């Protein structure tokens, strides 16, 4: 009788533990936040001379693949280096680097 009672308690305890895990998993919600930046694409020839000079000075092996601008006259530059790495740089209209 003691063994039956012990098995019953263990069974009931394990079932409630599994039920709690399922509820916790069901309560987890995921929010997708789409980052919106106000940059619009421009031709690389439209970049100010100060910006292209800053890229040439600080990243001599870089090639500007795409350029974007916003209303504050800040520039987002997608660049690639000769070694195959690529990245994104941000600069103001005077060629000063900014962090976004």
C-alpha positions as CSV (number, residue, x, y, z in Angstrom):
1,X,0.0,0.0,0.0
2,X,2.8,2.4,0.8
3,X,4.4,1.7,-2.6
4,X,1.2,2.4,-4.4
5,X,0.7,5.7,-2.5
6,X,4.4,6.6,-3.3
7,X,3.9,5.9,-7.0
8,X,0.7,7.9,-7.0
9,X,2.3,10.9,-5.4
10,X,5.3,10.8,-7.8
11,X,2.9,10.4,-10.8
12,X,0.8,13.3,-9.8
13,X,3.8,15.5,-9.0
14,X,5.4,14.8,-12.4
15,X,2.2,15.5,-14.3
16,X,1.8,18.9,-12.6
17,X,5.4,19.8,-13.3
18,X,4.9,19.1,-17.0
19,X,1.7,21.1,-17.0
20,X,3.5,24.1,-15.6
21,X,6.2,24.0,-18.2
22,X,3.7,23.9,-21.0
23,X,1.9,26.9,-19.6
24,X,5.1,28.9,-19.2
25,X,6.1,28.1,-22.8
26,X,2.6,29.3,-23.9
27,X,3.0,32.6,-22.1
28,X,6.2,33.6,-23.9
29,X,5.4,36.1,-26.6
30,X,7.8,37.4,-29.2
31,X,7.7,41.0,-30.3
32,X,9.2,41.8,-33.7
33,X,10.5,45.4,-33.8
34,X,11.4,46.6,-37.3
35,X,14.1,49.2,-37.1
36,X,13.1,52.1,-39.2
37,X,15.7,54.6,-40.3
38,X,15.0,57.6,-42.3
39,X,17.8,57.1,-44.8
40,X,17.1,57.1,-48.5
41,X,19.5,55.7,-51.1
42,X,21.5,58.1,-53.2
43,X,24.2,57.6,-55.9
44,X,27.7,57.5,-54.6
45,X,28.6,60.4,-56.9
46,X,26.2,62.6,-54.9
47,X,28.3,62.3,-51.7
48,X,30.0,65.4,-50.5
49,X,33.7,65.6,-51.1
50,X,34.4,65.8,-47.4
51,X,32.7,62.4,-46.9
52,X,34.6,60.7,-49.7
53,X,37.8,62.2,-48.6
54,X,37.2,60.9,-45.0
55,X,36.7,57.4,-46.3
56,X,39.8,57.6,-48.5
57,X,41.9,58.9,-45.6
58,X,40.7,56.5,-42.9
59,X,39.9,53.5,-45.0
60,X,42.3,53.6,-48.0
61,X,41.4,50.1,-49.3
62,X,37.6,50.7,-48.9
63,X,35.1,50.9,-51.7
64,X,31.8,52.6,-51.2
65,X,29.1,50.2,-52.4
66,X,26.0,52.1,-51.4
67,X,25.2,55.5,-49.9
68,X,22.2,56.8,-48.1
69,X,21.3,60.1,-46.6
70,X,18.6,61.5,-44.2
71,X,17.1,64.9,-43.6
72,X,19.8,65.8,-41.1
73,X,22.4,65.5,-43.9
74,X,23.9,62.4,-42.3
75,X,25.3,59.7,-44.5
76,X,25.1,56.0,-44.1
77,X,27.8,54.2,-46.2
78,X,28.0,50.6,-47.0
79,X,31.7,49.9,-47.7
80,X,33.7,46.8,-48.6
81,X,37.5,46.3,-48.1
82,X,39.9,44.6,-50.3
83,X,40.2,41.6,-47.9
84,X,36.5,40.9,-48.4
85,X,35.1,42.3,-45.2
86,X,32.3,44.8,-45.3
87,X,30.6,47.2,-42.9
88,X,28.5,50.3,-42.4
89,X,29.9,53.7,-41.6
90,X,28.0,56.9,-40.6
91,X,29.3,60.4,-41.3
92,X,28.0,63.9,-41.3
93,X,28.2,66.3,-44.2
94,X,31.6,67.6,-43.1
95,X,33.2,64.1,-43.1
96,X,33.1,63.6,-39.3
97,X,32.3,60.0,-38.2
98,X,29.2,59.6,-36.1
99,X,27.9,56.7,-34.1
100,X,24.3,55.6,-34.7
